[in-house]
Structure formats: C-alpha cells, structure tokens
Amino acid sequence: MDEHTARWRHRLMRCTVCLWRGPWADAEDAPRVKPKHLEPHEQALQEAYEEKEKAGMQVGQPHAPPCPECGHHLLIVMKKKPGGKH
C-alpha cells in the first residue's frame, strides 16, 4: 500500500445497500464476499456509484473497498463541522 492510500484507511465508511458502517481499514482487510443480488433500480444506483468512483480515481482518489457484509459500494461518511451548515 502506498502513502496516498494509507491516509484513507482511517476514514469512516458506510454501505450504499446494507447497514454496515466502519473504518476503511476494516473493509479493506475483511474477506471479500460475492455481491448480493439487487433489484434493477438498486443495480442502476450501484452503476452510478461505480461511475462516480471512476471519476474520483481519475483525480487521485483510491478505489474504495467493497462492503464486507454485502459486497457493494462504500461511501465516505463526511464529518459535520461544529457550527457548520451541514
């Protein structure tokens, strides 16, 4: 793992399909599971996440690991800033 990828390992992630939440490092180190079957509308959302991730990789973001529970996409949980408008 390079230094650029190592700085992402502390980030909190959440699954786009199931209720899994945890650090990037836990998802990266977990055994891979076969992605569960999704309905067509859910699959379309997963494809949109894949396109977004490809765009992020073009600007230097590492490829996020799959969810250790269901095998689908993970997103970074953005921390709210104290006193922010989020």
N, CA, C and O atoms as a GROMACS GRO file, in nm:
protein
  344
    1MET      N    1   0.085  -0.117   0.000
    1MET     CA    2   0.000   0.000   0.000
    1MET      C    3   0.089   0.124   0.000
    1MET      O    4   0.186   0.131   0.075
    2ASP      N    5   0.056   0.221  -0.084
    2ASP     CA    6   0.136   0.341  -0.089
    2ASP      C    7   0.087   0.442   0.016
    2ASP      O    8  -0.017   0.423   0.078
    3GLU      N    9   0.164   0.551   0.033
    3GLU     CA   10   0.129   0.652   0.133
    3GLU      C   11  -0.004   0.718   0.104
    3GLU      O   12  -0.080   0.749   0.196
    4HIS      N   13  -0.034   0.739  -0.024
    4HIS     CA   14  -0.160   0.804  -0.061
    4HIS      C   15  -0.280   0.720  -0.015
    4HIS      O   16  -0.376   0.774   0.039
    5THR      N   17  -0.274   0.589  -0.037
    5THR     CA   18  -0.382   0.500   0.005
    5THR      C   19  -0.387   0.489   0.157
    5THR      O   20  -0.495   0.481   0.215
    6ALA      N   21  -0.271   0.489   0.222
    6ALA     CA   22  -0.265   0.473   0.367
    6ALA      C   23  -0.339   0.585   0.440
    6ALA      O   24  -0.395   0.561   0.548
    7ARG      N   25  -0.341   0.705   0.385
    7ARG     CA   26  -0.409   0.816   0.454
    7ARG      C   27  -0.561   0.801   0.452
    7ARG      O   28  -0.629   0.869   0.529
    8TRP      N   29  -0.615   0.716   0.368
    8TRP     CA   30  -0.760   0.694   0.361
    8TRP      C   31  -0.807   0.588   0.461
    8TRP      O   32  -0.927   0.579   0.488
    9ARG      N   33  -0.716   0.508   0.516
    9ARG     CA   34  -0.754   0.394   0.599
    9ARG      C   35  -0.830   0.432   0.726
    9ARG      O   36  -0.902   0.348   0.780
   10HIS      N   37  -0.818   0.553   0.774
   10HIS     CA   38  -0.888   0.595   0.897
   10HIS      C   39  -1.028   0.648   0.870
   10HIS      O   40  -1.104   0.670   0.964
   11ARG      N   41  -1.064   0.668   0.745
   11ARG     CA   42  -1.194   0.727   0.711
   11ARG      C   43  -1.309   0.634   0.746
   11ARG      O   44  -1.300   0.512   0.728
   12LEU      N   45  -1.417   0.692   0.797
   12LEU     CA   46  -1.538   0.616   0.828
   12LEU      C   47  -1.617   0.598   0.700
   12LEU      O   48  -1.635   0.693   0.624
   13MET      N   49  -1.664   0.477   0.675
   13MET     CA   50  -1.736   0.443   0.553
   13MET      C   51  -1.875   0.392   0.590
   13MET      O   52  -1.900   0.347   0.702
   14ARG      N   53  -1.966   0.400   0.491
   14ARG     CA   54  -2.098   0.338   0.507
   14ARG      C   55  -2.133   0.271   0.376
   14ARG      O   56  -2.092   0.315   0.268
   15CYS      N   57  -2.210   0.164   0.388
   15CYS     CA   58  -2.252   0.090   0.270
   15CYS      C   59  -2.370   0.160   0.203
   15CYS      O   60  -2.452   0.223   0.270
   16THR      N   61  -2.376   0.148   0.071
   16THR     CA   62  -2.487   0.207  -0.004
   16THR      C   63  -2.608   0.114  -0.012
   16THR      O   64  -2.713   0.155  -0.063
   17VAL      N   65  -2.595  -0.010   0.038
   17VAL     CA   66  -2.704  -0.107   0.030
   17VAL      C   67  -2.749  -0.154   0.168
   17VAL      O   68  -2.867  -0.146   0.201
   18CYS      N   69  -2.656  -0.202   0.249
   18CYS     CA   70  -2.693  -0.256   0.380
   18CYS      C   71  -2.661  -0.153   0.489
   18CYS      O   72  -2.630  -0.038   0.458
   19LEU      N   73  -2.667  -0.192   0.612
   19LEU     CA   74  -2.647  -0.100   0.724
   19LEU      C   75  -2.503  -0.097   0.777
   19LEU      O   76  -2.478  -0.036   0.880
   20TRP      N   77  -2.408  -0.161   0.708
   20TRP     CA   78  -2.271  -0.166   0.757
   20TRP      C   79  -2.208  -0.027   0.760
   20TRP      O   80  -2.223   0.052   0.666
   21ARG      N   81  -2.137   0.002   0.869
   21ARG     CA   82  -2.058   0.124   0.884
   21ARG      C   83  -1.929   0.084   0.956
   21ARG      O   84  -1.931  -0.001   1.045
   22GLY      N   85  -1.819   0.146   0.917
   22GLY     CA   86  -1.694   0.117   0.984
   22GLY      C   87  -1.578   0.185   0.913
   22GLY      O   88  -1.598   0.251   0.811
   23PRO      N   89  -1.458   0.168   0.966
   23PRO     CA   90  -1.342   0.230   0.904
   23PRO      C   91  -1.305   0.163   0.772
   23PRO      O   92  -1.330   0.044   0.752
   24TRP      N   93  -1.246   0.241   0.683
   24TRP     CA   94  -1.196   0.193   0.554
   24TRP      C   95  -1.106   0.071   0.578
   24TRP      O   96  -1.116  -0.028   0.505
   25ALA      N   97  -1.019   0.079   0.678
   25ALA     CA   98  -0.924  -0.029   0.705
   25ALA      C   99  -0.996  -0.161   0.733
   25ALA      O  100  -0.951  -0.266   0.686
   26ASP      N  101  -1.106  -0.158   0.807
   26ASP     CA  102  -1.181  -0.281   0.836
   26ASP      C  103  -1.238  -0.341   0.707
   26ASP      O  104  -1.234  -0.462   0.687
   27ALA      N  105  -1.293  -0.256   0.621
   27ALA     CA  106  -1.349  -0.305   0.495
   27ALA      C  107  -1.238  -0.359   0.405
   27ALA      O  108  -1.256  -0.461   0.338
   28GLU      N  109  -1.125  -0.292   0.404
   28GLU     CA  110  -1.015  -0.334   0.318
   28GLU      C  111  -0.954  -0.467   0.362
   28GLU      O  112  -0.914  -0.548   0.279
   29ASP      N  113  -0.949  -0.489   0.493
   29ASP     CA  114  -0.888  -0.609   0.548
   29ASP      C  115  -0.983  -0.728   0.556
   29ASP      O  116  -0.939  -0.841   0.578
   30ALA      N  117  -1.113  -0.705   0.540
   30ALA     CA  118  -1.212  -0.812   0.552
   30ALA      C  119  -1.208  -0.905   0.431
   30ALA      O  120  -1.170  -0.863   0.322
   31PRO      N  121  -1.247  -1.031   0.451
   31PRO     CA  122  -1.257  -1.123   0.336
   31PRO      C  123  -1.363  -1.072   0.238
   31PRO      O  124  -1.464  -1.015   0.280
   32ARG      N  125  -1.340  -1.092   0.112
   32ARG     CA  126  -1.433  -1.046   0.008
   32ARG      C  127  -1.553  -1.139   0.001
   32ARG      O  128  -1.540  -1.261   0.010
   33VAL      N  129  -1.671  -1.079  -0.015
   33VAL     CA  130  -1.794  -1.156  -0.030
   33VAL      C  131  -1.850  -1.128  -0.169
   33VAL      O  132  -1.828  -1.021  -0.226
   34LYS      N  133  -1.922  -1.224  -0.221
   34LYS     CA  134  -1.987  -1.207  -0.351
   34LYS      C  135  -2.100  -1.107  -0.334
   34LYS      O  136  -2.182  -1.122  -0.243
   35PRO      N  137  -2.109  -1.003  -0.420
   35PRO     CA  138  -2.218  -0.906  -0.407
   35PRO      C  139  -2.355  -0.974  -0.415
   35PRO      O  140  -2.380  -1.058  -0.501
   36LYS      N  141  -2.443  -0.934  -0.322
   36LYS     CA  142  -2.577  -0.994  -0.321
   36LYS      C  143  -2.658  -0.942  -0.439
   36LYS      O  144  -2.630  -0.835  -0.493
   37HIS      N  145  -2.759  -1.018  -0.478
   37HIS     CA  146  -2.846  -0.981  -0.589
   37HIS      C  147  -2.926  -0.855  -0.553
   37HIS      O  148  -2.976  -0.842  -0.442
   38LEU      N  149  -2.938  -0.765  -0.650
   38LEU     CA  150  -3.016  -0.643  -0.630
   38LEU      C  151  -3.127  -0.634  -0.733
   38LEU      O  152  -3.117  -0.689  -0.842
   39GLU      N  153  -3.231  -0.563  -0.696
   39GLU     CA  154  -3.339  -0.532  -0.790
   39GLU      C  155  -3.285  -0.437  -0.896
   39GLU      O  156  -3.186  -0.368  -0.872
   40PRO      N  157  -3.348  -0.431  -1.014
   40PRO     CA  158  -3.296  -0.345  -1.122
   40PRO      C  159  -3.275  -0.198  -1.084
   40PRO      O  160  -3.175  -0.139  -1.124
   41HIS      N  161  -3.366  -0.139  -1.006
   41HIS     CA  162  -3.349   0.001  -0.968
   41HIS      C  163  -3.230   0.019  -0.873
   41HIS      O  164  -3.160   0.120  -0.878
   42GLU      N  165  -3.208  -0.082  -0.784
   42GLU     CA  166  -3.092  -0.076  -0.695
   42GLU      C  167  -2.962  -0.096  -0.773
   42GLU      O  168  -2.861  -0.033  -0.743
   43GLN      N  169  -2.966  -0.183  -0.874
   43GLN     CA  170  -2.848  -0.207  -0.956
   43GLN      C  171  -2.810  -0.081  -1.034
   43GLN      O  172  -2.692  -0.053  -1.052
   44ALA      N  173  -2.909  -0.006  -1.080
   44ALA     CA  174  -2.883   0.120  -1.151
   44ALA      C  175  -2.810   0.218  -1.060
   44ALA      O  176  -2.720   0.289  -1.104
   45LEU      N  177  -2.849   0.223  -0.933
   45LEU     CA  178  -2.780   0.310  -0.837
   45LEU      C  179  -2.635   0.266  -0.817
   45LEU      O  180  -2.545   0.349  -0.810
   46GLN      N  181  -2.613   0.135  -0.809
   46GLN     CA  182  -2.477   0.084  -0.793
   46GLN      C  183  -2.390   0.121  -0.913
   46GLN      O  184  -2.272   0.153  -0.898
   47GLU      N  185  -2.447   0.116  -1.031
   47GLU     CA  186  -2.373   0.154  -1.151
   47GLU      C  187  -2.338   0.303  -1.149
   47GLU      O  188  -2.230   0.342  -1.194
   48ALA      N  189  -2.428   0.385  -1.097
   48ALA     CA  190  -2.399   0.528  -1.084
   48ALA      C  191  -2.286   0.552  -0.984
   48ALA      O  192  -2.199   0.636  -1.007
   49TYR      N  193  -2.286   0.476  -0.873
   49TYR     CA  194  -2.176   0.487  -0.776
   49TYR      C  195  -2.043   0.446  -0.841
   49TYR      O  196  -1.940   0.507  -0.815
   50GLU      N  197  -2.047   0.344  -0.925
   50GLU     CA  198  -1.926   0.297  -0.994
   50GLU      C  199  -1.871   0.407  -1.085
   50GLU      O  200  -1.750   0.429  -1.089
   51GLU      N  201  -1.959   0.474  -1.158
   51GLU     CA  202  -1.915   0.584  -1.246
   51GLU      C  203  -1.854   0.698  -1.164
   51GLU      O  204  -1.752   0.754  -1.202
   52LYS      N  205  -1.918   0.730  -1.051
   52LYS     CA  206  -1.866   0.836  -0.965
   52LYS      C  207  -1.728   0.798  -0.911
   52LYS      O  208  -1.639   0.882  -0.902
   53GLU      N  209  -1.712   0.671  -0.874
   53GLU     CA  210  -1.583   0.626  -0.821
   53GLU      C  211  -1.475   0.631  -0.929
   53GLU      O  212  -1.361   0.669  -0.900
   54LYS      N  213  -1.509   0.593  -1.052
   54LYS     CA  214  -1.412   0.602  -1.162
   54LYS      C  215  -1.366   0.746  -1.182
   54LYS      O  216  -1.248   0.771  -1.206
   55ALA      N  217  -1.459   0.840  -1.173
   55ALA     CA  218  -1.423   0.982  -1.187
   55ALA      C  219  -1.330   1.025  -1.074
   55ALA      O  220  -1.235   1.099  -1.097
   56GLY      N  221  -1.357   0.979  -0.953
   56GLY     CA  222  -1.272   1.011  -0.839
   56GLY      C  223  -1.132   0.954  -0.855
   56GLY      O  224  -1.033   1.018  -0.818
   57MET      N  225  -1.122   0.835  -0.910
   57MET     CA  226  -0.992   0.772  -0.930
   57MET      C  227  -0.909   0.851  -1.031
   57MET      O  228  -0.786   0.854  -1.022
   58GLN      N  229  -0.975   0.915  -1.128
   58GLN     CA  230  -0.904   0.995  -1.227
   58GLN      C  231  -0.840   1.119  -1.166
   58GLN      O  232  -0.745   1.174  -1.222
   59VAL      N  233  -0.892   1.164  -1.051
   59VAL     CA  234  -0.833   1.281  -0.985
   59VAL      C  235  -0.752   1.241  -0.861
   59VAL      O  236  -0.719   1.326  -0.778
   60GLY      N  237  -0.720   1.113  -0.850
   60GLY     CA  238  -0.628   1.069  -0.746
   60GLY      C  239  -0.685   1.001  -0.625
   60GLY      O  240  -0.609   0.965  -0.535
   61GLN      N  241  -0.816   0.981  -0.618
   61GLN     CA  242  -0.872   0.910  -0.504
   61GLN      C  243  -0.852   0.760  -0.525
   61GLN      O  244  -0.867   0.710  -0.637
   62PRO      N  245  -0.818   0.686  -0.418
   62PRO     CA  246  -0.803   0.542  -0.433
   62PRO      C  247  -0.938   0.472  -0.448
   62PRO      O  248  -1.042   0.526  -0.409
   63HIS      N  249  -0.935   0.352  -0.504
   63HIS     CA  250  -1.056   0.271  -0.520
   63HIS      C  251  -1.101   0.222  -0.382
   63HIS      O  252  -1.025   0.156  -0.312
   64ALA      N  253  -1.224   0.255  -0.345
   64ALA     CA  254  -1.276   0.214  -0.214
   64ALA      C  255  -1.300   0.064  -0.213
   64ALA      O  256  -1.342   0.007  -0.314
   65PRO      N  257  -1.274  -0.001  -0.100
   65PRO     CA  258  -1.302  -0.145  -0.090
   65PRO      C  259  -1.452  -0.170  -0.090
   65PRO      O  260  -1.530  -0.079  -0.060
   66PRO      N  261  -1.495  -0.292  -0.125
   66PRO     CA  262  -1.638  -0.324  -0.119
   66PRO      C  263  -1.683  -0.346   0.026
   66PRO      O  264  -1.601  -0.367   0.116
   67CYS      N  265  -1.812  -0.342   0.046
   67CYS     CA  266  -1.869  -0.367   0.178
   67CYS      C  267  -1.836  -0.510   0.221
   67CYS      O  268  -1.854  -0.604   0.144
   68PRO      N  269  -1.789  -0.528   0.345
   68PRO     CA  270  -1.758  -0.664   0.392
   68PRO      C  271  -1.882  -0.747   0.422
   68PRO      O  272  -1.871  -0.869   0.438
   69GLU      N  273  -2.000  -0.686   0.429
   69GLU     CA  274  -2.123  -0.758   0.457
   69GLU      C  275  -2.195  -0.804   0.330
   69GLU      O  276  -2.235  -0.920   0.319
   70CYS      N  277  -2.211  -0.710   0.233
   70CYS     CA  278  -2.292  -0.743   0.115
   70CYS      C  279  -2.215  -0.733  -0.017
   70CYS      O  280  -2.266  -0.774  -0.121
   71GLY      N  281  -2.093  -0.679  -0.014
   71GLY     CA  282  -2.011  -0.673  -0.134
   71GLY      C  283  -2.036  -0.556  -0.227
   71GLY      O  284  -1.981  -0.552  -0.337
   72HIS      N  285  -2.118  -0.459  -0.185
   72HIS     CA  286  -2.148  -0.345  -0.271
   72HIS      C  287  -2.066  -0.222  -0.230
   72HIS      O  288  -1.977  -0.231  -0.146
   73HIS      N  289  -2.097  -0.108  -0.290
   73HIS     CA  290  -2.016   0.012  -0.274
   73HIS      C  291  -2.023   0.072  -0.135
   73HIS      O  292  -2.126   0.067  -0.067
   74LEU      N  293  -1.908   0.130  -0.094
   74LEU     CA  294  -1.899   0.206   0.029
   74LEU      C  295  -1.876   0.352  -0.005
   74LEU      O  296  -1.811   0.384  -0.105
   75LEU      N  297  -1.928   0.439   0.078
   75LEU     CA  298  -1.907   0.583   0.064
   75LEU      C  299  -1.843   0.636   0.191
   75LEU      O  300  -1.865   0.582   0.299
   76ILE      N  301  -1.764   0.741   0.177
   76ILE     CA  302  -1.703   0.806   0.293
   76ILE      C  303  -1.812   0.884   0.366
   76ILE      O  304  -1.891   0.954   0.303
   77VAL      N  305  -1.816   0.870   0.497
   77VAL     CA  306  -1.908   0.946   0.580
   77VAL      C  307  -1.841   1.080   0.609
   77VAL      O  308  -1.734   1.084   0.670
   78MET      N  309  -1.904   1.186   0.566
   78MET     CA  310  -1.848   1.319   0.587
   78MET      C  311  -1.879   1.363   0.730
   78MET      O  312  -1.993   1.355   0.776
   79LYS      N  313  -1.775   1.410   0.799
   79LYS     CA  314  -1.793   1.458   0.936
   79LYS      C  315  -1.851   1.598   0.933
   79LYS      O  316  -1.810   1.682   0.853
   80LYS      N  317  -1.946   1.622   1.021
   80LYS     CA  318  -2.004   1.756   1.032
   80LYS      C  319  -1.908   1.845   1.111
   80LYS      O  320  -1.853   1.804   1.213
   81LYS      N  321  -1.891   1.965   1.062
   81LYS     CA  322  -1.807   2.061   1.132
   81LYS      C  323  -1.891   2.129   1.240
   81LYS      O  324  -2.006   2.164   1.216
   82PRO      N  325  -1.834   2.146   1.360
   82PRO     CA  326  -1.909   2.216   1.465
   82PRO      C  327  -1.950   2.356   1.418
   82PRO      O  328  -1.867   2.432   1.370
   83GLY      N  329  -2.076   2.387   1.433
   83GLY     CA  330  -2.126   2.517   1.391
   83GLY      C  331  -2.144   2.532   1.243
   83GLY      O  332  -2.176   2.641   1.195
   84GLY      N  333  -2.125   2.423   1.168
   84GLY     CA  334  -2.140   2.428   1.023
   84GLY      C  335  -2.285   2.426   0.980
   84GLY      O  336  -2.375   2.408   1.063
   85LYS      N  337  -2.308   2.445   0.852
   85LYS     CA  338  -2.443   2.447   0.797
   85LYS      C  339  -2.488   2.311   0.749
   85LYS      O  340  -2.592   2.302   0.684
   86HIS      N  341  -2.416   2.206   0.778
   86HIS     CA  342  -2.447   2.072   0.726
   86HIS      C  343  -2.551   2.007   0.809
   86HIS      O  344  -2.590   1.894   0.780
   0.00000   0.00000   0.00000
